[in-house]
Amino acid sequence: ICADIVDAAIEVAGHKGIDALTHRAVAQTAGVSLSSTTYHYASREDIIAAAFRHTVATELAEMRANTARLAAMAQSEPAKVRAAVDQWLRQVMVSEPRGRVYMRAQYELQLYAVAKPSMRDEVRAWQDETNDLFAHLFDVLGA
């Protein structure tokens, strides 16, 4: 049920923005009782933090896989790297289920997290890993 609540929180943030992300809106979207959301997540901030963590974990997993694939491709098929990067960006920006709604949710959650002192360590860890992944990829690509 926690995964359903987190998915619903991402959906609410993606469709209506972070300000609309409430226990009630998440419960309605998830199709669960309001008491379920408050049982698993005592505060609105807890739901937002869980949704942020989920989007970050999803993003980093995809980035790890794609940067490893592109680094390998740069060694064996360097001429195909640009097309592969274009395809990756198109996939992130337009394709479902990670389409524009998910992307908006991700941005909303990230902006919220950056402004919260209690989430700074998580934000910093996410940023550090993102930077490390791209630095490695750029190094492999000779950029």
ABEGO torsion letter per residue (X at the ends): XAAAAAAAAAAAAAAAEAAABBAAAAAAAAGBBAAAAAAABABAAAAAAAAAAAAAAAAAAAAAAAAAAAAAAAAABAAAAAAAAAAAAAAAAABOABBAAAAAAAAAAAAAAAABAAAAAAAAAAAAAAAAAAAAAAAAAGX
